[in-house]
Amino acid sequence: MYPGTWAKKRPDHPAYVFAGSGETVTYRGLDEMSNRIAQWLRSIGLQTGDHVALIMENHPRFLQVCWAAQRSGLYYTPVNWHLTPAEMGYIVGDCGARVVFTTTARLAAVEQLRDDLAPGCRVVVVDDERSFEETLAGMPTTPVPDETEGVDMIYSSGTTGRPKGGTRALSGVPMERDADPVISGFAGLYQMDESSVYLTPGAPLYHAAPLRFSMAVNRIGGTNVILEQFDAEGALRAVAEHGVTHSQWVPTMFVRMLRLPEEVRSRYDLGSHRLAIHAAAPCSKPVKQAMFDWWGPILHEYYGASEGGVQTYIGPEDWLAHPGSVGKALFGSIHIVDDATGEELPPGESGVIWFDGGSPIKYHNDETKTAKAYDSRGRTTVGDMGYLDDDGYLYLTDRLDNMIIAGGVNIYPQEVEDVLLEHPAVADVAVFGVPHEELGEQVKAVVQPLDGVATGPELADELLAFCRERLASYKCPRSVDFEDQLPRSAAGKLYKRLVRDRYWQGRESSIV
């Protein structure tokens, strides 16, 4: 199923609503506009397997463009518009986009990419109504004759290096299928159907989860409610005003909502809200427990990577029985491997997470990185670390790239960050290794304080003591610095490399 199905069955039902502006696009509107765009793409020569890119904020045209590419057998790459022009240019050039769709708000940045565009690449401004209508003039609202499934190519966030596109083969499958097992599994796992109202609370649609979940909701005939950008109170208001039944969050959103005054948190009726999903970044046990205390047992969590591999899932009851876990594999199996010896580790011991039987991993234009994602047995990894408990539940400890090695001892920054986030003065934190002549690395914490909190040596000493009360001494930071704002993506991923690199300038980091 896809929007064309629902345009026939319930044409006036909202496919998505933008909460800030109130702009609503029905299934008829989504179907007709995505068909017109698809027809235009064919008219200028794009065929199955060609590529387009989007440099757009959360905008009503975003999903129309994605569905146009999806229904005409194209690859499509949404680009993080927060990147520098050089970084965006690299992605647009690397993916070989033949058309770049953008908005007036992003056009100035796109104009700086001209040298990176493929020869003959077209730039289309979707919210210049006169120009856009002229572009699509005469294009029919019917599907292209060779309508088959396209696929997104999402580029990594670049938190540990240059971004790479995770690519999948085109299936060649016709669009209108009555029984798509992937969508049926998605709908069953998250208890969704055509009556569902799903909230994307400000996470940008250029990220994998917001985009793929929003499109999945349109496949099953539900309604997406999309916030243009995250606002803690605004998200609660959207749940109440739109009768949201399902939602997806990242842990930083939980932290910001939990720190709203009680009178604000209790102002909104969340009675329609049946299921809240979270992913994208690790969530500390105290934060998640606080959300359970507030919202009840409706929290569902998954773990996976946009480029493929395996996906785990854990529901409310299992998490309460295994607090801190990200669940069990939905398909395939998980193996914890010692990075030095290659030996599989027993329950309770942390190592690199490898997947057996997961979806393939392939990086666009990077055979070396693709090869590193596989071992000799054909298992895959994305470089995350964790351990299994005796019941086979997975717990994340950190990324291999982030691990601190101090005097030969492995220290996982995430564990320290989770502790510091419990302190009432801390809004955000990054923990990493800094150079040390004797130990090689030493633990450093960089803290973003809550608004209005005074920083200085007194607070630093308080935070160090807070850690020593809760962690083994070798894990504790040896010093604390403060920053007004830590660099996070709009999807909640911490750009730790940008902070850490300042402390390694002129030194050879142990982090590759």
VORO-782208 format. One record per residue (C-alpha): x, y, z. Coordinates in steps of 0.2 Angstrom, whole numbers, plus 5000, padded with zeros to 4 digits. Each point is the difference from the previous one (the first is absolute). Layout:
N
[node [X,Y,Z]],
...
//
This chain:
512
[node [5000,5000,5000]],
[node [5005,5018,4997]],
[node [4992,5017,4999]],
[node [4992,4995,4983]],
[node [4990,4987,5009]],
[node [4993,5012,5013]],
[node [4997,5013,4987]],
[node [4987,4988,4993]],
[node [4993,4994,5017]],
[node [5000,5016,5010]],
[node [5006,5015,4989]],
[node [4995,5014,5012]],
[node [5009,4992,5016]],
[node [5015,5009,5006]],
[node [5016,4992,4994]],
[node [5010,5013,5011]],
[node [4997,5016,5009]],
[node [5014,5013,5005]],
[node [4996,5004,5018]],
[node [5008,5018,4999]],
[node [4991,5006,4985]],
[node [4985,4989,5000]],
[node [5003,4996,4982]],
[node [4992,4983,4995]],
[node [5003,4989,4985]],
[node [4987,4987,4996]],
[node [5003,4983,4993]],
[node [4993,5007,4983]],
[node [5012,5014,5001]],
[node [5015,4990,5004]],
[node [4996,4987,4987]],
[node [4997,5013,4986]],
[node [5015,5011,5004]],
[node [5012,4986,5002]],
[node [4994,4993,4983]],
[node [5002,5017,4991]],
[node [5018,5001,5007]],
[node [5004,4982,4995]],
[node [4993,5003,4982]],
[node [5011,5016,4999]],
[node [5015,4990,5006]],
[node [4997,4987,4986]],
[node [4997,5014,4987]],
[node [5018,5007,5003]],
[node [5007,4983,4998]],
[node [5002,4992,5017]],
[node [4997,4982,5000]],
[node [5000,4986,5013]],
[node [5016,5000,5010]],
[node [5004,5019,4998]],
[node [5002,5011,5015]],
[node [4993,5016,5007]],
[node [5004,5010,5016]],
[node [4990,5011,5011]],
[node [5007,5015,5010]],
[node [4984,5005,5009]],
[node [4994,5004,5018]],
[node [4984,4991,5006]],
[node [4989,5006,4987]],
[node [4983,4994,4993]],
[node [5009,4997,4983]],
[node [5013,4988,5008]],
[node [4989,4984,5000]],
[node [4993,5004,4983]],
[node [5017,5000,4992]],
[node [5005,4984,5010]],
[node [4985,4991,4994]],
[node [5003,5006,4982]],
[node [5017,4992,5001]],
[node [4994,4985,5009]],
[node [4986,4996,4987]],
[node [5012,5003,4985]],
[node [5014,4988,5005]],
[node [5012,5013,5005]],
[node [5013,5002,5013]],
[node [4997,5015,5011]],
[node [5012,5008,5012]],
[node [4993,5013,5013]],
[node [5015,5011,5005]],
[node [5003,5008,5017]],
[node [4998,5018,4997]],
[node [5009,5005,5016]],
[node [5017,4994,4992]],
[node [5012,5012,4992]],
[node [4998,5003,4981]],
[node [5016,4990,4998]],
[node [4993,4985,5010]],
[node [4983,5001,4990]],
[node [5009,5001,4984]],
[node [5010,4985,5004]],
[node [4984,4990,5002]],
[node [4991,5007,4985]],
[node [5015,4996,4989]],
[node [5004,4983,5008]],
[node [4982,4994,4997]],
[node [5000,5006,4982]],
[node [4983,5009,5002]],
[node [4993,5006,4983]],
[node [4987,5011,5009]],
[node [5001,5010,5016]],
[node [4983,5005,5008]],
[node [5002,5014,5012]],
[node [4990,5015,5008]],
[node [5002,5018,5000]],
[node [5007,4999,5017]],
[node [5014,4989,4994]],
[node [5003,5007,4983]],
[node [5015,5011,5005]],
[node [5009,4985,5007]],
[node [4996,4989,4984]],
[node [5006,5014,4989]],
[node [5017,4998,5008]],
[node [5000,4981,4995]],
[node [5000,5004,4981]],
[node [5018,4993,4997]],
[node [4995,4984,5009]],
[node [4985,4996,4990]],
[node [5000,4987,4986]],
[node [5000,5007,4982]],
[node [4983,5005,4995]],
[node [4993,4998,5018]],
[node [4984,5010,5003]],
[node [4995,5010,5015]],
[node [4982,5001,5004]],
[node [4993,5012,5013]],
[node [4984,4992,5006]],
[node [4992,5014,5010]],
[node [5002,5013,4986]],
[node [4983,4997,4994]],
[node [5000,5008,4983]],
[node [5017,4992,4996]],
[node [4995,4983,5006]],
[node [4983,5000,4991]],
[node [5009,5006,4984]],
[node [5012,4985,5002]],
[node [4986,4988,5002]],
[node [4989,5007,4987]],
[node [4991,4987,4990]],
[node [5005,4986,5011]],
[node [4986,4987,5003]],
[node [4994,4995,5018]],
[node [5001,4982,4994]],
[node [5014,4988,5005]],
[node [5015,4997,4988]],
[node [4998,4985,4989]],
[node [5015,4990,5008]],
[node [4996,5004,5018]],
[node [5011,4990,5012]],
[node [5007,5002,5017]],
[node [5015,5012,5002]],
[node [5010,5001,5016]],
[node [5008,5013,5011]],
[node [5019,5002,5002]],
[node [5003,5008,5017]],
[node [5018,5007,5003]],
[node [5007,4997,5017]],
[node [5001,5015,5012]],
[node [5019,5001,4998]],
[node [5002,5000,5019]],
[node [5016,4990,4998]],
[node [5006,5005,4983]],
[node [4994,5004,4983]],
[node [4982,4995,4997]],
[node [4996,4984,4989]],
[node [4984,4995,4992]],
[node [4993,4984,5005]],
[node [4993,4992,4984]],
[node [4988,4986,4996]],
[node [4995,4992,4984]],
[node [4984,5005,4991]],
[node [4987,4986,5001]],
[node [4992,5003,4984]],
[node [4983,4996,5009]],
[node [4984,5009,4994]],
[node [4994,5013,5012]],
[node [4982,4994,5003]],
[node [5002,4984,5010]],
[node [4985,4994,5011]],
[node [5011,4991,5012]],
[node [5017,5007,5003]],
[node [5008,4990,5014]],
[node [5012,5013,5006]],
[node [4986,5013,5002]],
[node [4989,4986,5008]],
[node [5014,4997,5012]],
[node [5002,5018,5004]],
[node [4982,5003,5003]],
[node [4998,4985,5011]],
[node [5015,5004,5011]],
[node [4995,5017,5003]],
[node [4981,4997,5000]],
[node [4996,5012,4986]],
[node [4986,5001,4987]],
[node [4991,5012,4990]],
[node [4993,5009,5015]],
[node [5017,5003,5007]],
[node [5006,5018,5003]],
[node [5019,5000,5000]],
[node [5011,5015,5007]],
[node [5017,5005,4994]],
[node [5004,5013,5013]],
[node [5012,5011,4991]],
[node [5013,4987,4995]],
[node [5006,5004,4982]],
[node [4993,4990,4986]],
[node [5018,4999,4993]],
[node [5003,4987,5013]],
[node [4996,4981,4997]],
[node [4988,4997,5014]],
[node [4989,5015,4998]],
[node [4999,4998,4981]],
[node [4998,4981,5000]],
[node [4987,5000,5013]],
[node [4990,5014,4992]],
[node [5000,4991,4984]],
[node [4995,4984,5008]],
[node [4985,5009,5009]],
[node [4995,5006,4982]],
[node [5001,4982,4994]],
[node [4987,4994,5013]],
[node [4989,5015,4998]],
[node [5003,5009,5016]],
[node [5003,5018,5003]],
[node [5017,5008,5004]],
[node [5001,5015,5011]],
[node [5016,5009,4997]],
[node [5008,5014,5010]],
[node [5011,5012,4990]],
[node [5012,5000,5015]],
[node [5001,4992,5017]],
[node [4992,5010,5015]],
[node [4997,4991,5016]],
[node [4983,5008,5004]],
[node [4996,5001,4982]],
[node [5002,4981,4998]],
[node [4988,4997,5015]],
[node [4988,5012,4992]],
[node [5000,4991,4984]],
[node [4996,4983,5008]],
[node [4985,5008,5009]],
[node [4993,5011,4985]],
[node [5002,4986,4986]],
[node [4995,4985,5010]],
[node [5017,4992,4997]],
[node [5000,4981,5003]],
[node [5019,4996,4996]],
[node [5016,5010,5001]],
[node [5019,4999,4998]],
[node [5013,5009,5011]],
[node [5018,5001,5003]],
[node [5006,5000,5018]],
[node [5005,5019,5000]],
[node [4982,5004,4997]],
[node [4995,4989,5015]],
[node [5012,5010,5011]],
[node [4994,5017,4994]],
[node [4982,4995,5003]],
[node [5003,4993,5017]],
[node [5008,5017,5005]],
[node [4984,5009,4996]],
[node [4992,5007,5015]],
[node [4987,4988,5007]],
[node [4985,5012,4996]],
[node [5006,5000,4982]],
[node [5001,4981,4999]],
[node [4983,4998,5008]],
[node [4992,5013,4989]],
[node [4997,4988,4985]],
[node [4988,4985,4998]],
[node [5011,4986,4994]],
[node [4986,4987,5001]],
[node [5001,4996,4981]],
[node [5018,4995,5001]],
[node [5002,4981,5000]],
[node [5017,4997,4994]],
[node [5016,5010,5001]],
[node [5016,4993,4990]],
[node [5018,5006,5003]],
[node [5016,4997,4992]],
[node [5015,5009,4992]],
[node [5010,5002,5015]],
[node [5003,4991,5017]],
[node [4987,5004,5014]],
[node [5006,4999,5018]],
[node [4990,4989,5012]],
[node [4995,5015,5011]],
[node [4993,5010,4986]],
[node [4990,4986,4992]],
[node [4994,4995,5017]],
[node [4994,5018,5003]],
[node [4991,4999,4984]],
[node [4991,4983,5005]],
[node [4995,5009,5016]],
[node [4992,5014,4990]],
[node [4993,4992,4985]],
[node [4997,4982,5006]],
[node [5006,4984,4992]],
[node [4999,5006,4982]],
[node [5018,5002,4996]],
[node [5007,4989,4986]],
[node [5018,5001,4994]],
[node [5010,4993,4986]],
[node [5019,5001,4995]],
[node [5007,4999,4982]],
[node [5010,5009,4987]],
[node [4993,5009,4985]],
[node [5012,4991,4989]],
[node [4994,4983,5005]],
[node [5006,4985,5010]],
[node [4988,4994,5014]],
[node [4986,5009,5010]],
[node [4995,4996,5018]],
[node [4984,5004,5009]],
[node [4994,5001,5018]],
[node [4983,5003,5006]],
[node [4995,5008,5017]],
[node [4998,4984,5010]],
[node [5017,4993,4994]],
[node [5009,5016,5003]],
[node [4993,5001,5018]],
[node [5007,4982,5003]],
[node [5016,5004,4991]],
[node [5003,5019,5003]],
[node [5013,5008,4989]],
[node [4998,4987,4986]],
[node [4996,5003,4982]],
[node [4992,4983,4998]],
[node [5002,4985,4989]],
[node [5003,4999,4981]],
[node [4984,5001,4990]],
[node [5009,4988,4987]],
[node [5017,4992,5000]],
[node [5011,4998,5015]],
[node [5012,5011,5010]],
[node [5018,4996,5004]],
[node [5012,5009,5012]],
[node [5018,4999,4995]],
[node [5016,5005,5007]],
[node [5008,5013,4988]],
[node [5018,4994,5004]],
[node [4998,4982,4999]],
[node [4985,4997,4989]],
[node [4993,4988,5013]],
[node [4981,5000,5005]],
[node [4997,5006,5018]],
[node [4989,4993,5013]],
[node [4985,5009,5007]],
[node [5004,5015,5010]],
[node [5016,5004,4991]],
[node [5001,5015,4989]],
[node [5006,4999,4982]],
[node [4997,5005,4982]],
[node [4982,4996,4995]],
[node [4999,4989,4984]],
[node [4984,4994,4991]],
[node [4997,4984,4992]],
[node [4985,4999,4988]],
[node [4997,5018,4999]],
[node [4997,5011,4985]],
[node [5015,5003,4989]],
[node [5011,5015,5003]],
[node [5007,5009,4985]],
[node [5008,5018,4999]],
[node [4998,5010,4984]],
[node [5017,5002,4991]],
[node [5010,4993,5015]],
[node [5004,4982,4998]],
[node [5013,5001,5014]],
[node [4988,5005,5013]],
[node [4987,4987,4993]],
[node [5013,4987,5002]],
[node [5004,5005,5018]],
[node [4982,4998,5005]],
[node [5002,4981,4997]],
[node [5010,4986,5008]],
[node [5005,4984,4992]],
[node [4984,4992,5005]],
[node [4989,5013,4991]],
[node [4995,5008,5016]],
[node [4998,5019,5001]],
[node [5004,5014,5011]],
[node [4997,5019,5001]],
[node [5013,5002,5014]],
[node [4989,5001,5015]],
[node [5005,4991,5016]],
[node [4989,4991,5013]],
[node [4997,4984,5009]],
[node [4986,4987,5002]],
[node [4992,4994,5016]],
[node [4997,4982,5005]],
[node [4983,5002,4991]],
[node [5007,5006,4984]],
[node [4995,5019,5002]],
[node [5012,5012,4992]],
[node [5007,5015,5010]],
[node [5010,5014,4991]],
[node [5016,5006,5008]],
[node [5006,5012,4987]],
[node [5008,5001,4983]],
[node [5017,4992,4997]],
[node [5006,5017,4993]],
[node [4995,5009,5017]],
[node [5008,4987,5012]],
[node [5013,5008,5011]],
[node [5016,4990,5004]],
[node [5008,5006,5016]],
[node [5015,4990,5006]],
[node [4994,4985,4990]],
[node [4983,5001,5008]],
[node [4984,5002,4989]],
[node [4988,5013,5006]],
[node [4983,5003,4991]],
[node [4996,5019,5000]],
[node [4981,4996,4998]],
[node [5000,4993,5018]],
[node [5008,5016,5007]],
[node [4988,5011,4990]],
[node [4985,4991,5006]],
[node [5005,5003,5018]],
[node [5004,5019,4997]],
[node [4983,5002,4992]],
[node [4992,4995,5016]],
[node [5007,5016,5008]],
[node [4987,5014,5000]],
[node [5012,5013,4994]],
[node [5005,4991,4984]],
[node [4990,5002,4984]],
[node [5012,4990,4989]],
[node [5017,4993,5001]],
[node [5014,4992,4989]],
[node [5013,4989,5008]],
[node [5016,4994,4990]],
[node [5018,4997,5002]],
[node [5013,5014,5000]],
[node [5019,4998,4999]],
[node [5010,4994,5015]],
[node [5019,4997,5000]],
[node [5000,4985,5012]],
[node [4982,4992,4997]],
[node [4998,5004,4981]],
[node [4983,5007,5003]],
[node [4991,5008,5015]],
[node [4981,5002,5002]],
[node [4993,5018,4996]],
[node [4983,5006,5002]],
[node [4993,5015,4991]],
[node [4983,5005,5007]],
[node [4986,5011,4993]],
[node [4992,5007,5016]],
[node [4981,5003,5002]],
[node [4995,5018,4996]],
[node [5003,5012,5014]],
[node [5013,4988,5009]],
[node [5016,5009,5005]],
[node [5016,4991,4994]],
[node [5017,5000,5007]],
[node [5012,4990,5012]],
[node [4987,4997,5013]],
[node [4988,4992,4988]],
[node [5014,4990,4992]],
[node [5005,4993,5017]],
[node [4982,4996,5004]],
[node [4998,4990,4984]],
[node [5016,4990,5003]],
[node [4995,4996,5017]],
[node [4983,4995,4993]],
[node [5009,4987,4988]],
[node [5011,4993,5014]],
[node [4985,4996,5010]],
[node [4992,4990,4986]],
[node [5015,4993,4990]],
[node [5016,4991,5002]],
[node [5014,5013,5002]],
[node [5009,4995,4984]],
[node [4984,5004,4990]],
[node [4998,5017,5007]],
[node [5005,5016,4991]],
[node [5016,5008,5006]],
[node [4993,5017,4995]],
[node [4985,5009,4994]],
[node [4998,5014,4987]],
[node [4984,5010,4996]],
[node [4992,5005,4983]],
[node [4985,5010,4997]],
[node [4994,4988,4987]],
[node [5006,4983,4995]],
[node [4999,4995,4981]],
[node [4986,4988,4997]],
[node [4991,4996,4984]],
[node [4981,5004,5000]],
[node [4997,4981,5002]],
[node [5009,5000,5016]],
[node [5017,4993,4995]],
[node [5015,5008,5009]],
[node [5014,5006,4989]],
[node [5013,4995,5013]],
[node [5014,5001,4987]],
[node [4998,5018,4998]],
[node [5003,5003,5019]],
[node [5013,4986,5002]],
[node [5011,5006,4986]],
[node [5003,5017,5009]],
[node [5010,4990,5013]],
[node [5010,4990,4988]],
[node [5006,5014,4989]],
[node [5018,4997,4996]],
[node [4999,4982,5008]],
[node [4997,4983,4993]],
[node [4983,4995,5006]],
[node [4998,4981,5005]],
[node [4983,5002,4992]],
[node [5001,4996,4981]],
//
